[in-house]
Amino acid sequence: MNDVIKGKVLELAKSIVESEEYRNFVSTEEVLRGDEVAQNLLVEFQEKQQQFISKQLTGEVDESLLDSLTSIQGRLNELESVRNFMDAYTKLVNLLGEVGDLLSQEIDFDFGEVYRS
């Protein structure tokens, strides 16, 4: 990569890090990491999700495990720290998507298409 392009990429990265979307993402992530209830539910959800996937790979569908996952997901969605994090995450992903779309448009090459195929 030549120095001009590298410099522009680093400039873009700095602008993204300074954006409201990124700052909100980092802030809500810190709050979420400090939310003990949310962290415990996330660990429980991940463990049960792994169990569910393992059983599903063998052709077994464990309805009680699925019900448990749905219940935990509902409890997670009730937590303000989780809702705020998901909102901030979505806004950051949207910003990054817009950056990628604009870049694709300007160079007339949809590099995202490779990942969608």
C-alpha positions in Angstrom: 0.0 0.0 0.0 1.4 3.3 -0.9 1.9 6.0 1.7 -0.8 8.3 0.4 -3.5 5.6 0.6 -2.2 4.5 4.0 -2.3 8.1 5.3 -5.9 8.5 4.1 -7.0 5.2 5.7 -5.4 6.3 9.0 -7.2 9.6 8.7 -10.5 7.9 8.1 -9.9 5.5 11.0 -9.2 8.5 13.2 -12.4 10.2 12.1 -14.4 7.1 12.8 -12.9 6.8 16.3 -13.8 10.4 16.9 -17.4 10.0 15.7 -20.4 10.0 18.0 -21.3 6.5 16.8 -18.0 5.1 17.8 -17.8 6.9 21.2 -21.3 5.8 22.0 -20.4 2.2 21.1 -17.3 2.2 23.4 -19.3 3.9 26.2 -22.2 1.5 26.1 -19.8 -1.5 25.8 -18.1 -0.4 29.0 -21.5 -0.1 30.8 -22.5 -3.5 29.5 -19.2 -5.1 30.7 -19.9 -3.6 34.1 -23.4 -5.0 34.3 -23.0 -8.2 36.3 -26.6 -9.3 35.6 -26.1 -8.9 31.9 -22.8 -10.6 31.9 -24.1 -13.6 33.8 -27.1 -13.9 31.4 -24.7 -13.6 28.4 -22.5 -16.4 29.7 -25.6 -18.6 30.4 -27.0 -17.8 26.9 -23.7 -18.7 25.2 -23.4 -22.0 27.1 -26.9 -23.0 26.2 -26.5 -21.8 22.6 -23.4 -24.1 22.3 -25.4 -27.0 23.7 -28.3 -26.3 21.3 -26.0 -26.1 18.3 -24.2 -29.4 19.4 -27.5 -31.2 19.6 -28.7 -29.7 16.4 -25.6 -31.0 14.6 -26.6 -34.5 15.6 -30.1 -33.9 14.3 -31.7 -33.4 17.7 -33.9 -30.5 18.4 -34.2 -29.8 22.2 -37.3 -27.8 22.6 -36.7 -27.1 26.3 -33.2 -25.8 25.5 -34.8 -23.6 22.8 -37.4 -22.3 25.3 -34.6 -21.5 27.7 -32.6 -19.6 25.1 -35.7 -17.6 24.2 -36.3 -16.8 27.8 -32.8 -15.7 28.4 -32.9 -13.6 25.3 -36.1 -11.9 26.5 -34.5 -11.2 29.9 -31.4 -9.7 28.1 -33.6 -7.5 25.9 -35.2 -6.1 29.1 -31.9 -4.8 30.4 -31.1 -1.2 29.6 -27.4 -1.8 29.2 -28.1 -4.5 26.6 -30.6 -2.3 24.7 -28.3 0.7 24.7 -25.3 -1.4 23.5 -27.3 -3.0 20.7 -28.5 0.4 19.6 -25.0 1.8 19.6 -23.6 -1.3 17.9 -26.2 -1.0 15.1 -25.5 2.7 14.6 -21.7 2.0 14.3 -22.2 -0.8 11.9 -24.5 1.4 9.8 -21.9 4.1 9.8 -19.2 1.6 8.6 -21.6 0.3 6.0 -22.2 3.8 4.7 -18.4 4.3 4.5 -18.0 1.1 2.6 -20.9 1.9 0.3 -19.5 5.3 -0.5 -16.1 3.9 -1.2 -17.6 1.3 -3.5 -19.6 3.9 -5.3 -16.6 6.2 -5.8 -14.3 3.5 -7.2 -17.1 1.8 -9.1 -16.3 -1.6 -7.4 -18.6 -3.3 -4.9 -16.1 -4.9 -2.7 -18.9 -5.9 -0.3 -20.4 -8.1 -3.0 -17.6 -10.6 -2.4 -18.7 -11.1 1.2 -22.4 -11.3 0.2 -21.9 -14.1 -2.4 
